[in-house]
Amino acid sequence: MTNKARFFQLLGLASMANPLIADAHPWHNPSEAIGFVGGMIHPLTGSDHIITLLVVGFWLARGTGWAIAALPLLFVALMIIGGGLTLIPIEIAHAENIMILSATLLGLMLLSRYKVSPLMAALVVGNLALFHGYVHAYDIWLDSDAIAYTAGFALSTLMVIAVGVSISKAFERLALQNDSPFNSR
């Protein structure tokens, strides 16, 4: 591993250890959650959202054609269903811990580069989406315009997942270029 790669790994770990950055929503207050724009901004202001959604994008990028397009939509649909569970009301004990465990498991599956069955991959990603929506439902339902907030939240979520897919595909292309037999070293 190069010194530059080690530096960025340590910088990332150090920034995650900072309590303000590691906090789910460090700059959120009740008045910021207003309508479509509030929903769009919410996933972009918390490291929990950005990291989770990028990891989901990295994972989904391992799929093929139709799956790359359909699975982000399924993720958002499950997230909205998870938020809807709070309206029934269904109380899920330790929902945030389950969400964190699902994100950790997804990250470990990515790091290990272990091939898992599509069913197992769908269960982990679906579980993460459902519990992510459940945990963040109170941000949505406390808004005066919950439908617009949900639409903004969903659109922003899709955009961050798309960024994760794009980053993963770009690194994949770079790796293929570096492995080319025509590449002079």
C-alpha positions as CSV (number, residue, x, y, z in Angstrom):
1,M,0.0,0.0,0.0
2,T,1.3,3.4,-0.9
3,N,1.9,6.2,1.6
4,K,-0.8,8.3,-0.1
5,A,-3.4,5.5,0.2
6,R,-2.5,5.0,3.9
7,F,-2.7,8.8,4.5
8,F,-6.3,8.9,3.1
9,Q,-7.4,5.9,5.0
10,L,-6.1,7.4,8.3
11,L,-7.6,10.8,7.4
12,G,-11.0,9.1,6.8
13,L,-10.8,7.2,10.1
14,A,-9.8,10.3,12.0
15,S,-12.6,12.3,10.5
16,M,-15.2,9.6,11.4
17,A,-13.9,9.7,15.0
18,N,-14.7,13.4,15.3
19,P,-18.0,13.5,17.3
20,L,-19.5,16.2,15.2
21,I,-18.9,14.4,11.9
22,A,-19.9,11.0,13.3
23,D,-23.2,12.3,14.7
24,A,-26.0,11.4,12.4
25,H,-27.4,14.9,12.0
26,P,-25.1,17.4,13.6
27,W,-26.6,20.6,12.1
28,H,-30.3,19.6,12.0
29,N,-33.0,21.5,13.8
30,P,-36.8,21.1,13.6
31,S,-37.3,24.3,11.5
32,E,-35.0,23.1,8.7
33,A,-37.3,20.2,7.7
34,I,-39.7,22.1,5.5
35,G,-41.0,20.7,2.3
36,F,-39.1,19.4,-0.8
37,V,-35.9,21.4,-0.3
38,G,-35.7,20.2,3.4
39,G,-36.0,16.6,2.1
40,M,-33.4,17.1,-0.5
41,I,-30.9,18.6,1.9
42,H,-31.4,16.1,4.8
43,P,-29.5,13.1,3.3
44,L,-26.6,15.4,2.3
45,T,-26.0,16.8,5.8
46,G,-25.4,13.7,7.8
47,S,-22.4,11.4,7.5
48,D,-24.7,8.4,8.2
49,H,-26.7,9.0,5.1
50,I,-23.8,9.7,2.8
51,I,-21.7,6.8,3.9
52,T,-24.6,4.3,3.8
53,L,-25.8,5.4,0.4
54,L,-22.4,5.4,-1.1
55,V,-21.8,1.9,0.2
56,V,-25.2,0.9,-1.3
57,G,-24.1,2.4,-4.6
58,F,-20.8,0.6,-4.5
59,W,-22.7,-2.6,-3.9
60,L,-25.2,-2.1,-6.6
61,A,-22.5,-1.3,-9.1
62,R,-21.4,-4.9,-8.8
63,G,-24.7,-5.9,-10.5
64,T,-25.5,-6.1,-14.2
65,G,-27.5,-3.9,-16.5
66,W,-31.1,-3.8,-15.3
67,A,-30.2,-4.4,-11.7
68,I,-28.1,-1.2,-11.6
69,A,-31.2,0.8,-12.7
70,A,-33.9,-1.0,-10.8
71,L,-32.3,-1.7,-7.4
72,P,-31.9,2.0,-6.4
73,L,-35.6,2.5,-7.0
74,L,-36.3,-0.6,-4.9
75,F,-34.1,0.7,-2.1
76,V,-36.0,4.0,-2.0
77,A,-39.3,2.2,-2.1
78,L,-38.3,0.0,0.8
79,M,-37.1,3.1,2.7
80,I,-40.5,4.7,2.2
81,I,-42.2,1.5,3.4
82,G,-40.0,1.5,6.5
83,G,-41.0,5.1,7.2
84,G,-44.7,4.1,6.7
85,L,-44.3,1.4,9.4
86,T,-44.2,4.2,12.0
87,L,-47.7,5.3,11.0
88,I,-49.3,1.9,11.6
89,P,-47.7,2.0,14.4
90,I,-45.3,-0.8,14.6
91,E,-42.6,-0.5,17.2
92,I,-39.3,-2.2,16.2
93,A,-36.9,-2.7,19.0
94,H,-33.3,-1.7,18.4
95,A,-34.1,-0.5,14.8
96,E,-31.1,1.8,14.7
97,N,-28.8,-1.0,15.8
98,I,-30.2,-3.3,13.1
99,M,-29.7,-0.6,10.5
100,I,-26.1,-0.1,11.6
101,L,-25.5,-3.8,11.7
102,S,-26.9,-4.1,8.1
103,A,-24.6,-1.3,6.9
104,T,-21.6,-2.9,8.6
105,L,-22.4,-6.3,7.0
106,L,-22.8,-4.7,3.6
107,G,-19.4,-2.9,4.0
108,L,-17.7,-6.1,5.1
109,M,-19.2,-8.0,2.1
110,L,-17.8,-5.3,-0.2
111,L,-14.4,-5.3,1.5
112,S,-14.1,-9.1,1.4
113,R,-15.0,-9.2,-2.3
114,Y,-16.8,-12.4,-1.4
115,K,-19.4,-13.5,-4.0
116,V,-22.8,-13.8,-2.3
117,S,-26.0,-15.0,-3.8
118,P,-28.3,-12.4,-5.3
119,L,-30.9,-13.3,-2.6
120,M,-28.5,-12.7,0.2
121,A,-27.4,-9.4,-1.3
122,A,-31.0,-8.3,-1.8
123,L,-31.9,-9.2,1.8
124,V,-29.0,-7.2,3.3
125,V,-29.7,-4.2,1.1
126,G,-33.4,-4.4,1.6
127,N,-33.0,-4.8,5.4
128,L,-30.8,-1.7,5.4
129,A,-33.3,0.3,3.3
130,L,-36.3,-0.7,5.4
131,F,-34.7,0.1,8.7
132,H,-33.1,3.3,7.4
133,G,-36.5,4.5,6.4
134,Y,-38.0,3.4,9.8
135,V,-35.3,5.2,11.8
136,H,-35.6,8.4,9.9
137,A,-39.4,8.5,9.6
138,Y,-39.8,10.9,12.4
139,D,-37.8,13.5,10.4
140,I,-40.4,13.1,7.7
141,W,-43.6,12.9,9.6
142,L,-42.8,15.9,11.7
143,D,-42.7,18.1,8.6
144,S,-45.6,20.3,7.8
145,D,-45.5,19.0,4.2
146,A,-44.5,15.3,4.6
147,I,-45.2,14.3,1.0
148,A,-43.0,17.0,-0.5
149,Y,-40.3,16.3,2.1
150,T,-40.4,12.5,1.3
151,A,-40.2,13.3,-2.5
152,G,-37.1,15.4,-1.9
153,F,-35.6,12.9,0.5
154,A,-36.2,10.1,-2.1
155,L,-34.7,12.0,-5.0
156,S,-31.6,13.0,-3.0
157,T,-31.2,9.4,-1.9
158,L,-31.3,8.2,-5.5
159,M,-28.7,10.9,-6.5
160,V,-26.2,9.8,-3.7
161,I,-26.6,6.1,-4.7
162,A,-26.0,7.1,-8.3
163,V,-22.8,8.9,-7.3
164,G,-21.7,5.7,-5.5
165,V,-22.4,3.6,-8.6
166,S,-20.5,6.1,-10.7
167,I,-17.5,6.2,-8.4
168,S,-17.4,2.4,-8.3
169,K,-17.6,2.1,-12.1
170,A,-14.9,4.8,-12.6
171,F,-12.5,2.9,-10.3
172,E,-13.4,-0.3,-12.1
173,R,-12.4,1.3,-15.4
174,L,-9.2,2.6,-13.9
175,A,-8.3,-0.8,-12.6
176,L,-8.9,-2.3,-16.1
177,Q,-6.7,0.3,-17.7
178,N,-3.9,-0.3,-15.2
179,D,-4.1,-4.1,-15.9
180,S,-3.8,-3.6,-19.6
181,P,-0.9,-5.4,-21.3
182,F,-0.3,-2.2,-23.3
183,N,0.3,-0.2,-20.2
184,S,4.0,0.6,-19.9
185,R,5.3,0.8,-16.4
